[in-house]
Amino acid sequence: MPYIREIVMQKIGGKVDFEQKFENSTSADLVTKCNVPSYKRELIRKAEPLIEEEPKKPWITLKKNVEKIKYLPTMVDISFKPKYVYVDVGARTYGSSIVSWFKKHYPKQNKTFDIYAIEADKTFHDDYKGKKGVTLQPYAAWTTSHKEIEKGRGIGRIKPVQSSGSSTSAGDVDKIQGFDFADWLKHSVSEKDYVVMKMDVEGTEFDLIPRLFKTGAICLIDELFLECHYNRWQK
């Protein structure tokens, strides 16, 4: 058998913005410590520039745009991974993004994915009964573990329940159970697994994404589909 040695070279450059944003974090927590394979770095270099302006209408609503999406498995081989996982944060119904998008459009290279649906709204929970290969997490993805958090109607943000002296009236919020999403992810998957994530949480992404970077859990995600709600934090 031939002896193969893998040599990894790293180019040392300037600091990235996240080091300044999370200056109170330990070096082990920073995203700069992620072990990013060379093929992923090459794909990022070839990616189209980010368009910062909000589109006039939802881009994904046009069928031709969905068909033009280049998914990671169409460009690289994922067949050697020990486990394949899809995490849908803000899943709503089973027939929503899990069936209509992931099962129908995402290329899987003939691999079976373990599916986790993160959905706190109880009105959707019955929809997951009897669905094979799908695990429902009936809680709200959050930055810490709380028995109760509040979700403002029409705002889309969640936060720990405040004392009775809070200015938010009881009629404006729904109390739901939240959990530390980054911590859950680190205990559910490993760096060797292939992990796809969709996140649509109506503004809570502004809390969850920094938490994923700060804890290093972002390194566990191979492909992330994120819907940003830039104005959801405003009343």
CYANA upper distance limits for C-alpha pairs under 8 A (distance plus 0.5 A):
 15 LYS  CA     19 GLU  CA      7.14
 16 VAL  CA     20 GLN  CA      7.99
 16 VAL  CA     32 THR  CA      8.46
 17 ASP  CA     21 LYS  CA      6.89
 18 PHE  CA     22 PHE  CA      6.43
 18 PHE  CA     30 LEU  CA      8.05
 18 PHE  CA     31 VAL  CA      8.07
 19 GLU  CA     23 GLU  CA      6.11
 19 GLU  CA     30 LEU  CA      7.44
 22 PHE  CA     30 LEU  CA      8.17
 22 PHE  CA    214 LYS  CA      7.20
 25 SER  CA     29 ASP  CA      6.71
 25 SER  CA     30 LEU  CA      7.64
 25 SER  CA    214 LYS  CA      7.26
 26 THR  CA     30 LEU  CA      7.57
 27 SER  CA     33 LYS  CA      8.11
 28 ALA  CA     33 LYS  CA      6.95
 28 ALA  CA    216 GLY  CA      8.26
 29 ASP  CA     33 LYS  CA      7.91
 29 ASP  CA    213 PHE  CA      7.95
 29 ASP  CA    214 LYS  CA      6.01
 29 ASP  CA    215 THR  CA      5.67
 29 ASP  CA    216 GLY  CA      5.59
 30 LEU  CA     34 CYS  CA      8.30
 30 LEU  CA    213 PHE  CA      6.96
 30 LEU  CA    214 LYS  CA      6.39
 30 LEU  CA    215 THR  CA      7.81
 30 LEU  CA    216 GLY  CA      6.59
 31 VAL  CA    213 PHE  CA      6.19
 31 VAL  CA    214 LYS  CA      7.83
 31 VAL  CA    216 GLY  CA      6.40
 31 VAL  CA    218 ILE  CA      7.78
 31 VAL  CA    219 CYS  CA      7.52
 34 CYS  CA    216 GLY  CA      7.99
 34 CYS  CA    219 CYS  CA      5.97
 35 ASN  CA    219 CYS  CA      8.03
 36 VAL  CA     40 LYS  CA      7.16
 36 VAL  CA     41 ARG  CA      7.47
 37 PRO  CA     41 ARG  CA      7.18
 38 SER  CA     42 GLU  CA      6.73
 39 TYR  CA     43 LEU  CA      6.81
 39 TYR  CA     76 VAL  CA      8.38
 40 LYS  CA     44 ILE  CA      6.76
 41 ARG  CA     45 ARG  CA      6.81
 42 GLU  CA     46 LYS  CA      6.98
 43 LEU  CA     47 ALA  CA      6.75
 55 PRO  CA     59 TRP  CA      7.40
 58 PRO  CA     62 LEU  CA      8.49
 59 TRP  CA     65 ASN  CA      7.51
 60 ILE  CA     65 ASN  CA      6.74
 60 ILE  CA     66 VAL  CA      6.62
 61 THR  CA     65 ASN  CA      8.29
 61 THR  CA     66 VAL  CA      8.48
 62 LEU  CA     66 VAL  CA      7.36
 63 LYS  CA     67 GLU  CA      7.01
 64 LYS  CA     68 LYS  CA      6.91
 65 ASN  CA     69 ILE  CA      7.21
 70 LYS  CA     74 THR  CA      7.25
 70 LYS  CA     75 MET  CA      8.35
 71 TYR  CA     75 MET  CA      7.66
 71 TYR  CA    106 TYR  CA      7.67
 71 TYR  CA    107 PRO  CA      7.72
 72 LEU  CA     76 VAL  CA      6.76
 72 LEU  CA    223 GLU  CA      7.55
 73 PRO  CA     77 ASP  CA      6.78
 73 PRO  CA     78 ILE  CA      6.92
 73 PRO  CA    107 PRO  CA      6.65
 73 PRO  CA    108 LYS  CA      7.31
 73 PRO  CA    109 GLN  CA      7.55
 74 THR  CA    107 PRO  CA      7.39
 78 ILE  CA    109 GLN  CA      7.97
 78 ILE  CA    194 TYR  CA      7.85
 79 SER  CA    109 GLN  CA      7.48
 79 SER  CA    111 LYS  CA      8.05
 81 LYS  CA    192 LYS  CA      6.91
 81 LYS  CA    193 ASP  CA      6.15
 81 LYS  CA    194 TYR  CA      6.64
 82 PRO  CA    192 LYS  CA      7.28
 82 PRO  CA    193 ASP  CA      6.31
 82 PRO  CA    194 TYR  CA      8.35
 83 LYS  CA    113 PHE  CA      8.03
 83 LYS  CA    192 LYS  CA      8.31
 83 LYS  CA    193 ASP  CA      5.41
 83 LYS  CA    194 TYR  CA      6.72
 84 TYR  CA    111 LYS  CA      7.79
 84 TYR  CA    112 THR  CA      7.22
 84 TYR  CA    113 PHE  CA      5.21
 84 TYR  CA    114 ASP  CA      6.68
 84 TYR  CA    193 ASP  CA      6.48
 84 TYR  CA    194 TYR  CA      5.36
 84 TYR  CA    195 VAL  CA      6.60
 85 VAL  CA    113 PHE  CA      5.52
 85 VAL  CA    114 ASP  CA      5.22
 85 VAL  CA    115 ILE  CA      6.41
 85 VAL  CA    116 TYR  CA      8.22
 85 VAL  CA    189 VAL  CA      8.43
 85 VAL  CA    193 ASP  CA      7.89
 85 VAL  CA    194 TYR  CA      6.67
 85 VAL  CA    195 VAL  CA      5.32
 85 VAL  CA    196 VAL  CA      6.74
 86 TYR  CA    113 PHE  CA      6.79
 86 TYR  CA    114 ASP  CA      6.64
 86 TYR  CA    115 ILE  CA      5.31
 86 TYR  CA    116 TYR  CA      6.77
 86 TYR  CA    195 VAL  CA      6.40
 86 TYR  CA    196 VAL  CA      5.28
 86 TYR  CA    197 MET  CA      6.24
 86 TYR  CA    198 LYS  CA      8.49
 87 VAL  CA    115 ILE  CA      6.45
 87 VAL  CA    116 TYR  CA      5.31
 87 VAL  CA    117 ALA  CA      6.71
 87 VAL  CA    118 ILE  CA      7.93
 87 VAL  CA    195 VAL  CA      8.02
 87 VAL  CA    196 VAL  CA      6.76
 87 VAL  CA    197 MET  CA      5.22
 87 VAL  CA    198 LYS  CA      6.92
 88 ASP  CA     97 SER  CA      8.35
 88 ASP  CA     98 ILE  CA      7.79
 88 ASP  CA    115 ILE  CA      8.14
 88 ASP  CA    116 TYR  CA      6.65
 88 ASP  CA    117 ALA  CA      5.49
 88 ASP  CA    118 ILE  CA      6.41
 88 ASP  CA    197 MET  CA      6.36
 88 ASP  CA    198 LYS  CA      5.45
 88 ASP  CA    199 MET  CA      6.74
 89 VAL  CA    117 ALA  CA      6.92
 89 VAL  CA    118 ILE  CA      5.23
 89 VAL  CA    119 GLU  CA      7.31
 89 VAL  CA    141 ALA  CA      7.72
 89 VAL  CA    197 MET  CA      7.89
 89 VAL  CA    198 LYS  CA      6.49
 89 VAL  CA    199 MET  CA      5.18
 89 VAL  CA    200 ASP  CA      6.76
 89 VAL  CA    201 VAL  CA      7.40
 90 GLY  CA    117 ALA  CA      7.97
 90 GLY  CA    118 ILE  CA      6.13
 90 GLY  CA    119 GLU  CA      5.75
 90 GLY  CA    120 ALA  CA      8.41
 90 GLY  CA    199 MET  CA      6.73
 90 GLY  CA    200 ASP  CA      5.78
 90 GLY  CA    201 VAL  CA      5.80
 91 ALA  CA     96 SER  CA      7.56
 91 ALA  CA     97 SER  CA      7.13
 91 ALA  CA     98 ILE  CA      7.75
 91 ALA  CA    117 ALA  CA      6.04
 91 ALA  CA    118 ILE  CA      6.34
 91 ALA  CA    119 GLU  CA      6.06
 91 ALA  CA    200 ASP  CA      8.25
 92 ARG  CA     96 SER  CA      7.04
 92 ARG  CA    119 GLU  CA      6.50
 92 ARG  CA    121 ASP  CA      7.94
 92 ARG  CA    124 PHE  CA      6.49
 93 THR  CA     97 SER  CA      8.42
 93 THR  CA    124 PHE  CA      5.93
 93 THR  CA    125 HIS  CA      8.27
 93 THR  CA    127 ASP  CA      6.75
 93 THR  CA    128 TYR  CA      8.19
 94 TYR  CA     98 ILE  CA      6.40
 94 TYR  CA     99 VAL  CA      7.01
 94 TYR  CA    127 ASP  CA      6.61
 94 TYR  CA    128 TYR  CA      6.65
 95 GLY  CA     99 VAL  CA      5.34
 95 GLY  CA    100 SER  CA      6.59
 96 SER  CA    100 SER  CA      6.22
 96 SER  CA    101 TRP  CA      8.06
 97 SER  CA    101 TRP  CA      5.40
 97 SER  CA    102 PHE  CA      6.75
 98 ILE  CA    102 PHE  CA      5.53
 98 ILE  CA    103 LYS  CA      6.62
 99 VAL  CA    103 LYS  CA      5.41
 99 VAL  CA    104 LYS  CA      6.85
100 SER  CA    104 LYS  CA      6.37
100 SER  CA    105 HIS  CA      8.26
101 TRP  CA    105 HIS  CA      5.84
101 TRP  CA    106 TYR  CA      7.37
102 PHE  CA    106 TYR  CA      5.43
108 LYS  CA    112 THR  CA      7.95
108 LYS  CA    113 PHE  CA      8.47
113 PHE  CA    133 GLY  CA      8.14
114 ASP  CA    133 GLY  CA      6.19
114 ASP  CA    134 VAL  CA      7.06
114 ASP  CA    135 THR  CA      8.50
115 ILE  CA    133 GLY  CA      6.58
115 ILE  CA    134 VAL  CA      5.19
115 ILE  CA    135 THR  CA      6.67
116 TYR  CA    134 VAL  CA      6.26
116 TYR  CA    135 THR  CA      5.31
116 TYR  CA    136 LEU  CA      6.40
116 TYR  CA    137 GLN  CA      7.45
117 ALA  CA    134 VAL  CA      7.50
117 ALA  CA    135 THR  CA      6.62
117 ALA  CA    136 LEU  CA      5.30
117 ALA  CA    137 GLN  CA      6.40
118 ILE  CA    136 LEU  CA      6.73
118 ILE  CA    137 GLN  CA      5.34
118 ILE  CA    138 PRO  CA      6.75
118 ILE  CA    139 TYR  CA      7.03
118 ILE  CA    140 ALA  CA      7.42
118 ILE  CA    141 ALA  CA      7.56
119 GLU  CA    124 PHE  CA      8.19
119 GLU  CA    125 HIS  CA      8.24
119 GLU  CA    136 LEU  CA      7.80
119 GLU  CA    137 GLN  CA      6.79
119 GLU  CA    138 PRO  CA      5.71
119 GLU  CA    139 TYR  CA      6.29
119 GLU  CA    140 ALA  CA      6.72
120 ALA  CA    137 GLN  CA      8.16
120 ALA  CA    138 PRO  CA      5.32
120 ALA  CA    139 TYR  CA      4.67
120 ALA  CA    140 ALA  CA      5.33
120 ALA  CA    176 ILE  CA      7.35
120 ALA  CA    177 GLN  CA      7.74
120 ALA  CA    178 GLY  CA      8.46
121 ASP  CA    125 HIS  CA      7.70
121 ASP  CA    138 PRO  CA      7.92
121 ASP  CA    139 TYR  CA      8.36
122 LYS  CA    126 ASP  CA      8.41
122 LYS  CA    138 PRO  CA      7.92
124 PHE  CA    128 TYR  CA      8.15
125 HIS  CA    129 LYS  CA      8.00
125 HIS  CA    136 LEU  CA      8.20
125 HIS  CA    138 PRO  CA      7.66
128 TYR  CA    134 VAL  CA      8.04
128 TYR  CA    136 LEU  CA      7.39
139 TYR  CA    176 ILE  CA      7.76
139 TYR  CA    177 GLN  CA      5.88
139 TYR  CA    178 GLY  CA      5.73
139 TYR  CA    179 PHE  CA      7.15
140 ALA  CA    176 ILE  CA      7.65
140 ALA  CA    177 GLN  CA      6.65
140 ALA  CA    178 GLY  CA      4.92
140 ALA  CA    179 PHE  CA      6.86
141 ALA  CA    178 GLY  CA      6.40
141 ALA  CA    179 PHE  CA      6.19
141 ALA  CA    180 ASP  CA      7.02
141 ALA  CA    181 PHE  CA      5.58
141 ALA  CA    208 LEU  CA      8.19
142 TRP  CA    158 ILE  CA      8.25
142 TRP  CA    178 GLY  CA      6.31
142 TRP  CA    179 PHE  CA      5.99
142 TRP  CA    180 ASP  CA      5.76
142 TRP  CA    181 PHE  CA      6.12
142 TRP  CA    204 THR  CA      8.32
142 TRP  CA    207 ASP  CA      8.09
142 TRP  CA    208 LEU  CA      6.88
143 THR  CA    179 PHE  CA      7.67
143 THR  CA    180 ASP  CA      5.44
143 THR  CA    181 PHE  CA      6.80
143 THR  CA    182 ALA  CA      7.59
143 THR  CA    207 ASP  CA      7.39
143 THR  CA    208 LEU  CA      6.61
143 THR  CA    211 ARG  CA      6.89
144 THR  CA    178 GLY  CA      8.15
144 THR  CA    179 PHE  CA      6.37
144 THR  CA    180 ASP  CA      4.73
144 THR  CA    181 PHE  CA      8.03
145 SER  CA    178 GLY  CA      6.47
145 SER  CA    179 PHE  CA      4.63
145 SER  CA    180 ASP  CA      5.28
146 HIS  CA    160 PRO  CA      7.39
146 HIS  CA    177 GLN  CA      7.03
146 HIS  CA    178 GLY  CA      5.83
146 HIS  CA    179 PHE  CA      6.54
147 LYS  CA    176 ILE  CA      8.37
147 LYS  CA    177 GLN  CA      5.67
147 LYS  CA    178 GLY  CA      6.81
147 LYS  CA    179 PHE  CA      8.39
148 GLU  CA    160 PRO  CA      7.16
148 GLU  CA    161 VAL  CA      6.76
148 GLU  CA    175 LYS  CA      6.48
148 GLU  CA    176 ILE  CA      5.88
148 GLU  CA    177 GLN  CA      5.09
148 GLU  CA    178 GLY  CA      6.85
149 ILE  CA    158 ILE  CA      6.92
149 ILE  CA    159 LYS  CA      5.90
149 ILE  CA    160 PRO  CA      4.83
149 ILE  CA    161 VAL  CA      5.39
149 ILE  CA    175 LYS  CA      6.03
149 ILE  CA    176 ILE  CA      5.92
149 ILE  CA    177 GLN  CA      6.40
149 ILE  CA    178 GLY  CA      6.68
150 GLU  CA    158 ILE  CA      5.95
150 GLU  CA    159 LYS  CA      6.05
150 GLU  CA    160 PRO  CA      6.62
150 GLU  CA    161 VAL  CA      5.97
150 GLU  CA    173 VAL  CA      6.33
150 GLU  CA    174 ASP  CA      5.99
150 GLU  CA    175 LYS  CA      5.07
150 GLU  CA    176 ILE  CA      6.69
151 LYS  CA    155 ILE  CA      8.26
151 LYS  CA    156 GLY  CA      7.07
151 LYS  CA    157 ARG  CA      6.41
151 LYS  CA    158 ILE  CA      5.03
151 LYS  CA    159 LYS  CA      7.39
151 LYS  CA    173 VAL  CA      5.80
151 LYS  CA    174 ASP  CA      5.74
151 LYS  CA    175 LYS  CA      6.96
151 LYS  CA    176 ILE  CA      7.87
152 GLY  CA    156 GLY  CA      6.66
152 GLY  CA    157 ARG  CA      6.85
152 GLY  CA    158 ILE  CA      7.33
152 GLY  CA    172 ASP  CA      6.44
152 GLY  CA    173 VAL  CA      5.03
152 GLY  CA    174 ASP  CA      7.16
153 ARG  CA    172 ASP  CA      6.49
153 ARG  CA    173 VAL  CA      6.41
153 ARG  CA    174 ASP  CA      7.96
155 ILE  CA    202 GLU  CA      8.17
155 ILE  CA    203 GLY  CA      8.23
155 ILE  CA    232 ARG  CA      5.99
155 ILE  CA    233 TRP  CA      6.68
155 ILE  CA    234 GLN  CA      7.61
155 ILE  CA    235 LYS  CA      7.15
156 GLY  CA    201 VAL  CA      7.67
156 GLY  CA    202 GLU  CA      5.17
156 GLY  CA    203 GLY  CA      6.05
156 GLY  CA    204 THR  CA      7.38
156 GLY  CA    232 ARG  CA      6.70
156 GLY  CA    233 TRP  CA      7.91
157 ARG  CA    202 GLU  CA      7.24
157 ARG  CA    203 GLY  CA      6.02
157 ARG  CA    204 THR  CA      5.62
157 ARG  CA    232 ARG  CA      7.82
157 ARG  CA    233 TRP  CA      7.11
158 ILE  CA    204 THR  CA      7.09
161 VAL  CA    175 LYS  CA      8.17
162 GLN  CA    166 SER  CA      6.44
168 THR  CA    172 ASP  CA      7.23
168 THR  CA    173 VAL  CA      8.13
169 SER  CA    173 VAL  CA      7.74
170 ALA  CA    174 ASP  CA      8.44
179 PHE  CA    184 TRP  CA      8.43
180 ASP  CA    184 TRP  CA      6.73
181 PHE  CA    185 LEU  CA      6.64
181 PHE  CA    208 LEU  CA      8.23
182 ALA  CA    186 LYS  CA      6.82
182 ALA  CA    208 LEU  CA      8.33
182 ALA  CA    211 ARG  CA      7.30
182 ALA  CA    212 LEU  CA      6.09
182 ALA  CA    215 THR  CA      7.53
182 ALA  CA    217 ALA  CA      6.32
183 ASP  CA    187 HIS  CA      6.94
183 ASP  CA    217 ALA  CA      8.16
184 TRP  CA    188 SER  CA      6.60
185 LEU  CA    189 VAL  CA      6.63
185 LEU  CA    217 ALA  CA      7.33
186 LYS  CA    190 SER  CA      7.45
186 LYS  CA    217 ALA  CA      6.45
186 LYS  CA    220 LEU  CA      8.05
189 VAL  CA    193 ASP  CA      6.93
189 VAL  CA    195 VAL  CA      8.28
189 VAL  CA    220 LEU  CA      7.72
190 SER  CA    220 LEU  CA      6.90
191 GLU  CA    219 CYS  CA      7.74
191 GLU  CA    220 LEU  CA      5.65
193 ASP  CA    220 LEU  CA      8.35
194 TYR  CA    221 ILE  CA      7.96
194 TYR  CA    222 ASP  CA      6.71
195 VAL  CA    220 LEU  CA      7.39
195 VAL  CA    221 ILE  CA      5.62
195 VAL  CA    222 ASP  CA      5.80
195 VAL  CA    223 GLU  CA      7.25
196 VAL  CA    221 ILE  CA      6.75
196 VAL  CA    222 ASP  CA      6.46
196 VAL  CA    223 GLU  CA      5.42
196 VAL  CA    224 LEU  CA      6.51
197 MET  CA    221 ILE  CA      7.50
197 MET  CA    223 GLU  CA      6.84
197 MET  CA    224 LEU  CA      5.34
197 MET  CA    225 PHE  CA      6.64
198 LYS  CA    224 LEU  CA      6.40
198 LYS  CA    225 PHE  CA      5.12
198 LYS  CA    226 LEU  CA      6.44
199 MET  CA    205 GLU  CA      8.10
199 MET  CA    224 LEU  CA      8.17
199 MET  CA    225 PHE  CA      6.76
199 MET  CA    226 LEU  CA      5.45
199 MET  CA    227 GLU  CA      6.85
200 ASP  CA    205 GLU  CA      8.18
200 ASP  CA    226 LEU  CA      6.87
200 ASP  CA    227 GLU  CA      5.77
200 ASP  CA    228 CYS  CA      8.02
201 VAL  CA    205 GLU  CA      6.78
201 VAL  CA    227 GLU  CA      8.40
202 GLU  CA    228 CYS  CA      8.19
202 GLU  CA    229 HIS  CA      6.49
202 GLU  CA    232 ARG  CA      7.09
203 GLY  CA    228 CYS  CA      7.40
203 GLY  CA    229 HIS  CA      5.64
203 GLY  CA    230 TYR  CA      7.59
203 GLY  CA    231 ASN  CA      8.29
203 GLY  CA    232 ARG  CA      5.71
203 GLY  CA    233 TRP  CA      6.86
204 THR  CA    208 LEU  CA      6.79
205 GLU  CA    209 ILE  CA      6.07
205 GLU  CA    228 CYS  CA      7.59
206 PHE  CA    210 PRO  CA      7.45
207 ASP  CA    211 ARG  CA      6.99
208 LEU  CA    212 LEU  CA      6.77
209 ILE  CA    213 PHE  CA      6.97
210 PRO  CA    214 LYS  CA      6.56
211 ARG  CA    215 THR  CA      6.61
212 LEU  CA    216 GLY  CA      6.46
212 LEU  CA    217 ALA  CA      5.41
212 LEU  CA    218 ILE  CA      5.43
213 PHE  CA    217 ALA  CA      6.89
213 PHE  CA    218 ILE  CA      5.88
213 PHE  CA    219 CYS  CA      8.46
216 GLY  CA    220 LEU  CA      8.43
217 ALA  CA    221 ILE  CA      8.07
